Amino acid sequence: MAYVGGGFGVGIHNTLEAAVWGVPVIFGPENQKFQEAQGLKAQGGGFEITCYEDFQRLMDRFSADAPFLQQAGQQAAAYVNGQAGATDKILSDVFL
């Protein structure tokens, strides 16, 4: 799993840099403005924590439940793979 910093301030750092490796991505609560964080949460590959206790509970679950850890990592990778080709799609709309 990967913890992406910045989520307890103005915003978070790049979640896709971690998700591309197929690991669950953890970040703080200041993530509403970040489409990738919202997508990762919706797909089950991203996890928001608001305090140390949230982090500890999530770490305990990842440690005790290997299938949950594996599934979350697969969902993170699936989110990234599902976004592949976005630049080509945008450019094709711009340069019709």
For each residue, the residues with C-beta under 8 A, 3 or more apart:
1: 23 24 25 26 59 62 69 72 73
2: 18 21 23 24 25 26
3: 26 27 55
4: 7 12 13 14 15 17 18 25 26 27
5: 12 13 27 28
6: 9 10 11 12 13 27 28 30
7: 4 11 12 27 28 29 30 31 48 49
8: 28 29 30
9: 6 28 30
10: 6 30
11: 6 7 30 31 33 34
12: 4 5 6 7 15 27 28 30 31 34 37
13: 4 5 6 17
14: 4 17 18 36
15: 4 12 18 19 25 27 34 36 37 40 46
16: 19 20 36 80 83
17: 4 13 14 20
18: 2 4 14 15 21 23 25 76
19: 15 16 22 23 25 36 40 45 46 76 77 79 80
20: 16 17 77 80
21: 2 18 77
22: 19 73 74 76 77
23: 1 2 18 19 73 76
24: 1 2 45 46 47 62 69 72 73 75 76
25: 1 2 4 15 18 19 37 40 45 46 47 76
26: 1 2 3 4 46 47 48 49 55 58
27: 3 4 5 6 7 12 15 31 37 46 47 48 49
28: 5 6 7 8 9 12 31 48 49 50
29: 7 8 48 49 50
30: 6 7 8 9 10 11 12
31: 7 11 12 27 28 34 37 38 41 48
32: 38
33: 11
34: 11 12 15 31 37 38
35: 38 39
36: 14 15 16 19 39 40 79 83
37: 12 15 25 27 31 34 40 41 46 48
38: 31 32 34 35 41 42
39: 35 36 42 43 46 79 83
40: 15 19 25 36 37 43 45 46 75 76 79
41: 31 37 38 44 46 47 48
42: 38 39
43: 39 40 46 75 76 78 79
44: 41 71 72 75
45: 19 24 25 40 72 73 74 75 76 77 78 79
46: 15 19 24 25 26 27 37 39 40 41 43 76 79
47: 24 25 26 27 41 58 72
48: 7 26 27 28 29 31 37 41 54
49: 7 26 27 28 29 54 55 58
50: 28 29 54
51: 54 55
52: 55 56
53: 56 57
54: 48 49 50 51 57 58
55: 3 26 49 51 52 58 59
56: 52 53 59 60
57: 53 54 60 61
58: 26 47 49 54 55 61 62
59: 1 55 56 62 63
60: 56 57 63 64
61: 57 58 64 65 68
62: 1 24 58 59 65 68 69 72
63: 59 60
64: 60 61
65: 61 62 68 69
66: 69 70
67: 70 71
68: 61 62 65 71 72
69: 1 24 62 65 66 72 73
70: 66 67 73 74
71: 44 67 68 74 75
72: 1 24 44 45 47 62 68 69 75 76
73: 1 22 23 24 45 69 70 76 77
74: 22 45 70 71 77 78
75: 24 40 43 44 45 71 72 78 79
76: 18 19 22 23 24 25 40 43 45 46 72 73 79 80
77: 19 20 21 22 45 73 74 80 81
78: 43 45 74 75 81 82
79: 19 36 39 40 43 45 46 75 76 82 83
80: 16 19 20 76 77 83 84
81: 77 78 84
82: 78 79
83: 16 36 39 79 80 86
84: 80 81
85: 88 89
86: 83 89 90
87: 90 91
88: 85 91 92
89: 85 86 92 93
90: 86 87 93 94
91: 87 88 94 95
92: 88 89 95 96
93: 89 90 96
94: 90 91
95: 91 92
96: 92 93
